[in-house]
Amino acid sequence: MKGVSDKNAQNDKEIKGKKNDMKKPIQVLHISKKDTTITKKEIIDDNQSLPKEKNEEIKSIEHQSIEAPIKEEKENYSTNIKFENQSYQNLAKPLNPQDEDKDFVLERKVDEFDFDESAFLEALNENEPIGATGETIKGKVIALESDGLYIDIGGKAPGFMPKKESSLGVITNFKEKFPIGLEMEVLVIKEQNADGMVTVSARALILRQSWEKVSSSAKNGELIKVTINGFNRGGLTCDVDGLRGFIPRSQLEDGQDYQSLVSKTLKVAFLEVNPESRKLVLSEKKALLVSIFADLKLGQLIEGEILAIKPYGFFVDLGGASGLLHQSSITNGSIRDLREIFAEGERVKALITEIDLERGRIGLNTALLENSPGELIVDKEKVMIEASERALKTKALFDKKDLKNDSQ
């Protein structure tokens, strides 16, 4: 183009030359005998102008840099790869994708993988910690200390029983009570610590056994005798197999001067037994009721006094216990008013048809004494006079009922 100087043209050539140089790929140096010879020549030619001493140093360096790697490669190649007389056929072959569909069979040896199950379970049992909370363990006294004693319970460490957990009462002679070698049963109250030691208690085991005993007695309706050892504003206290029992004033036959009963023996029944809340309530009144119930049988003819008249029936005093003569069990006839049949304070004879010890209830019946429906309303005196003879006729009904209850 016109107007463009040669200087600018020269600059364009330099820029194009630089761009071409930038596009060239990076040259990789390949070491070979031919390349080595050429490089050596070029280095010698370039260093001809240097002093003689420098040239000798360069020659020695050139000699090492060219030949040393080749020599080391030969040595490394010969030392690192050793076949040890193995055939190439024994070497592992690479996986072939075409063989993936073929069945692959893994062969193993029993000695390498299988184990004895019984030996395995035995090992687990040996390492299982002994003494979970609430567990009962038998052991032997092995050492006594001022604050307690050590018991061998068969674990990796002995169990420790504090002095206060050794008994329910006060022990005057600790060594005499627990001699070395004494075998005893204890209850674990605290699981093992970092050293594998558990805390055990003889006292807790006695209390547990006592609760189990009184629970069974209460379930069976048993009566017990207790000695009164104290009193408070609500009633009396006593000891029942190491447990603290309480008798409310309302459950005493005579609750007026109840403080005078301290140190005396009373016959009581279980009113409430609760091991979780440690609540043990007893009753003298219920004991009397249970004693009466023990002499009663279904179908038995009993005589009592009308205590109260309610819309649903009569309450009858049976000498310490009360029976209910329900309106549906009075007569087989129609009743307009209960007072037309019996009056308060009047004595009546009736058959026992229900005995409920839990509720303290005795069910009575006079309708079974009638020879015809409504006879009690028409001729009450005749029914009461012949009550004993008529009760014998109903005995067969209650005998069948007893047999049915026993079979169930």
VEXDOKE-262851 format. One record per residue (C-alpha): residue in one letter; x, y, z; residue number from 1. Coordinates in steps of 0.2 Angstrom, whole numbers. Example, Ala and Ser with C-alpha at 12.3 -4.5 7.8 and 13.67 -1.06 7.14 Angstrom:
# VEXDOKE-262851
A/62/-22/39/1
S/68/-5/36/2
# end
This chain:
# VEXDOKE-262851
M/0/0/0/1
K/5/18/-3/2
G/10/28/12/3
V/16/13/22/4
S/35/15/26/5
D/47/1/25/6
K/49/2/43/7
N/31/-3/46/8
A/33/-17/34/9
Q/48/-23/43/10
N/38/-22/60/11
D/24/-33/52/12
K/37/-46/47/13
E/44/-47/65/14
I/26/-48/72/15
K/22/-62/60/16
G/38/-71/64/17
K/34/-70/83/18
K/16/-77/80/19
N/23/-91/69/20
D/36/-95/83/21
M/21/-96/96/22
K/12/-108/86/23
K/26/-121/85/24
P/23/-136/97/25
I/35/-139/111/26
Q/50/-149/106/27
V/53/-166/116/28
L/71/-171/118/29
H/74/-189/113/30
I/90/-196/119/31
S/98/-208/106/32
K/115/-211/100/33
K/113/-200/85/34
D/105/-186/94/35
T/119/-187/107/36
T/133/-186/95/37
I/125/-170/87/38
T/122/-162/103/39
K/140/-165/109/40
K/147/-157/93/41
E/136/-142/95/42
I/141/-140/113/43
I/160/-142/108/44
D/158/-129/94/45
D/149/-117/105/46
N/162/-119/118/47
Q/178/-117/107/48
S/180/-99/113/49
L/180/-104/131/50
P/196/-107/140/51
K/204/-124/140/52
E/200/-128/158/53
K/182/-124/156/54
N/181/-134/141/55
E/188/-149/150/56
E/175/-147/164/57
I/161/-147/151/58
K/168/-162/142/59
S/168/-172/159/60
I/150/-166/163/61
E/144/-170/145/62
H/152/-188/147/63
Q/143/-191/163/64
S/126/-184/158/65
I/125/-195/142/66
E/132/-212/147/67
A/127/-213/166/68
P/108/-214/164/69
I/110/-228/151/70
K/121/-238/163/71
E/109/-235/178/72
E/94/-240/167/73
K/103/-256/163/74
E/107/-260/181/75
N/90/-255/187/76
Y/82/-266/174/77
S/92/-281/179/78
T/90/-279/198/79
N/72/-274/199/80
I/64/-287/188/81
K/68/-305/194/82
F/58/-320/187/83
E/66/-333/198/84
N/64/-347/186/85
Q/45/-344/184/86
S/37/-347/168/87
Y/27/-334/159/88
Q/12/-346/159/89
N/11/-344/178/90
L/9/-326/178/91
A/-9/-318/181/92
K/-18/-314/165/93
P/-27/-298/163/94
L/-46/-299/164/95
N/-55/-302/148/96
P/-72/-293/146/97
Q/-78/-307/135/98
D/-76/-320/150/99
E/-88/-310/161/100
D/-103/-321/156/101
K/-94/-337/161/102
D/-97/-345/178/103
F/-85/-340/191/104
V/-81/-353/204/105
L/-73/-347/220/106
E/-64/-361/229/107
R/-60/-359/248/108
K/-52/-370/261/109
V/-62/-374/277/110
D/-48/-372/288/111
E/-45/-354/283/112
F/-63/-347/284/113
D/-74/-359/295/114
F/-74/-358/314/115
D/-81/-368/329/116
E/-98/-361/334/117
S/-98/-369/351/118
A/-80/-361/354/119
F/-86/-345/348/120
L/-101/-344/360/121
E/-90/-350/374/122
A/-78/-335/371/123
L/-93/-323/371/124
N/-99/-330/388/125
E/-82/-328/395/126
N/-81/-310/390/127
E/-99/-306/395/128
P/-100/-294/410/129
I/-106/-301/426/130
G/-119/-292/436/131
A/-133/-282/428/132
T/-143/-271/439/133
G/-157/-281/448/134
E/-148/-298/445/135
T/-146/-310/459/136
I/-129/-318/461/137
K/-121/-331/473/138
G/-104/-327/479/139
K/-91/-329/493/140
V/-83/-317/505/141
I/-65/-314/501/142
A/-60/-298/511/143
L/-67/-286/524/144
E/-64/-268/525/145
S/-69/-254/537/146
D/-83/-248/525/147
G/-88/-264/518/148
L/-83/-281/511/149
Y/-78/-289/494/150
I/-87/-304/487/151
D/-81/-316/473/152
I/-95/-317/461/153
G/-85/-325/447/154
G/-81/-310/436/155
K/-65/-301/432/156
A/-67/-291/447/157
P/-75/-295/464/158
G/-91/-286/470/159
F/-91/-273/483/160
M/-105/-273/497/161
P/-105/-257/507/162
K/-108/-259/526/163
K/-125/-251/526/164
E/-131/-264/512/165
S/-126/-279/522/166
S/-141/-281/533/167
L/-158/-274/537/168
G/-154/-270/555/169
V/-138/-264/564/170
I/-123/-276/565/171
T/-113/-275/581/172
N/-99/-288/575/173
F/-96/-286/557/174
K/-82/-299/556/175
E/-92/-312/565/176
K/-107/-309/554/177
F/-97/-311/538/178
P/-82/-323/540/179
I/-70/-326/525/180
G/-77/-339/514/181
L/-95/-337/519/182
E/-106/-341/504/183
M/-121/-329/502/184
E/-133/-323/489/185
V/-133/-304/484/186
L/-142/-292/473/187
V/-133/-281/460/188
I/-138/-263/464/189
K/-125/-254/453/190
E/-117/-260/437/191
Q/-98/-262/435/192
N/-87/-247/434/193
A/-71/-244/424/194
D/-62/-258/434/195
G/-76/-270/431/196
M/-82/-270/449/197
V/-101/-270/453/198
T/-110/-265/469/199
V/-120/-278/478/200
S/-132/-278/492/201
A/-139/-291/504/202
R/-151/-279/511/203
A/-159/-275/494/204
L/-161/-294/491/205
I/-170/-297/508/206
L/-182/-282/504/207
R/-186/-289/487/208
Q/-190/-306/494/209
S/-201/-298/507/210
W/-211/-289/494/211
E/-213/-305/484/212
K/-219/-314/500/213
V/-232/-301/505/214
S/-238/-299/488/215
S/-242/-318/487/216
S/-250/-317/504/217
A/-261/-303/499/218
K/-266/-312/483/219
N/-271/-327/493/220
G/-281/-317/506/221
E/-270/-323/520/222
L/-270/-315/538/223
I/-254/-310/548/224
K/-250/-305/565/225
V/-240/-289/568/226
T/-232/-281/583/227
I/-236/-262/584/228
N/-219/-252/585/229
G/-225/-234/583/230
F/-239/-222/579/231
N/-242/-205/571/232
R/-257/-194/568/233
G/-264/-205/554/234
G/-262/-222/563/235
L/-250/-236/568/236
T/-234/-243/561/237
C/-227/-260/562/238
D/-214/-272/554/239
V/-218/-285/541/240
D/-203/-296/536/241
G/-192/-280/536/242
L/-205/-269/528/243
R/-213/-254/536/244
G/-232/-257/537/245
F/-245/-244/541/246
I/-263/-247/549/247
P/-274/-231/547/248
R/-285/-227/561/249
S/-300/-230/551/250
Q/-295/-248/548/251
L/-294/-251/567/252
E/-309/-259/577/253
D/-306/-246/590/254
G/-297/-230/583/255
Q/-301/-219/598/256
D/-287/-224/609/257
Y/-275/-231/596/258
Q/-259/-225/604/259
S/-262/-238/618/260
L/-260/-252/605/261
V/-241/-249/604/262
S/-231/-265/608/263
K/-247/-275/606/264
T/-250/-289/593/265
L/-265/-287/580/266
K/-272/-298/567/267
V/-272/-289/551/268
A/-276/-291/532/269
F/-267/-283/517/270
L/-277/-268/511/271
E/-264/-262/498/272
V/-247/-269/493/273
N/-236/-258/481/274
P/-218/-263/479/275
E/-214/-249/467/276
S/-220/-235/479/277
R/-215/-245/494/278
K/-233/-244/501/279
L/-239/-257/513/280
V/-256/-254/520/281
L/-265/-266/533/282
S/-282/-267/540/283
E/-288/-274/556/284
K/-306/-273/551/285
K/-303/-282/535/286
A/-295/-296/545/287
L/-311/-298/554/288
L/-321/-298/538/289
V/-309/-311/531/290
S/-311/-322/546/291
I/-330/-321/544/292
F/-329/-325/525/293
A/-318/-340/529/294
D/-332/-348/538/295
L/-345/-344/524/296
K/-350/-355/509/297
L/-361/-352/494/298
G/-379/-359/498/299
Q/-377/-357/517/300
L/-392/-350/527/301
I/-387/-336/537/302
E/-397/-324/549/303
G/-394/-306/552/304
E/-401/-289/556/305
I/-407/-276/544/306
L/-395/-261/546/307
A/-401/-249/532/308
I/-414/-249/518/309
K/-408/-242/501/310
P/-418/-239/485/311
Y/-409/-255/478/312
G/-411/-266/493/313
F/-407/-270/511/314
F/-390/-270/520/315
V/-389/-284/533/316
D/-377/-286/548/317
L/-370/-303/549/318
G/-359/-301/564/319
G/-344/-290/559/320
A/-348/-291/540/321
S/-363/-284/530/322
G/-373/-293/517/323
L/-383/-285/503/324
L/-400/-291/499/325
H/-404/-284/482/326
Q/-422/-280/477/327
S/-420/-292/463/328
S/-416/-306/475/329
I/-430/-303/488/330
T/-445/-311/480/331
N/-451/-318/463/332
G/-467/-307/465/333
S/-469/-289/462/334
I/-464/-276/475/335
R/-471/-259/476/336
D/-461/-253/491/337
L/-446/-262/500/338
R/-453/-257/517/339
E/-468/-268/514/340
I/-456/-283/516/341
F/-444/-279/529/342
A/-441/-265/542/343
E/-425/-258/549/344
G/-419/-268/564/345
E/-429/-283/559/346
R/-420/-300/559/347
V/-421/-310/543/348
K/-414/-327/536/349
A/-407/-328/519/350
L/-396/-339/508/351
I/-378/-333/503/352
T/-377/-332/484/353
E/-360/-322/482/354
I/-344/-320/492/355
D/-333/-306/486/356
L/-318/-304/497/357
E/-310/-290/487/358
R/-325/-279/489/359
G/-329/-286/506/360
R/-347/-290/499/361
I/-358/-304/503/362
G/-373/-307/492/363
L/-390/-313/499/364
N/-406/-320/493/365
T/-423/-324/500/366
A/-432/-327/484/367
L/-425/-345/483/368
L/-434/-349/500/369
E/-451/-346/492/370
N/-462/-361/486/371
S/-472/-350/475/372
P/-469/-332/467/373
G/-473/-318/479/374
E/-475/-330/494/375
L/-464/-319/505/376
I/-475/-305/503/377
V/-491/-315/507/378
D/-484/-326/521/379
K/-467/-319/527/380
E/-467/-328/544/381
K/-470/-345/536/382
V/-456/-343/524/383
M/-444/-338/539/384
I/-449/-352/550/385
E/-447/-366/536/386
A/-431/-357/530/387
S/-419/-371/536/388
E/-429/-385/528/389
R/-431/-375/512/390
A/-413/-371/511/391
L/-409/-390/510/392
K/-419/-391/494/393
T/-408/-377/486/394
K/-392/-386/491/395
A/-391/-396/475/396
L/-391/-379/465/397
F/-376/-373/474/398
D/-367/-389/473/399
K/-368/-389/454/400
K/-362/-371/454/401
D/-347/-375/464/402
L/-342/-390/453/403
K/-344/-378/438/404
N/-332/-365/446/405
D/-319/-378/450/406
S/-319/-385/432/407
Q/-316/-367/426/408
# end
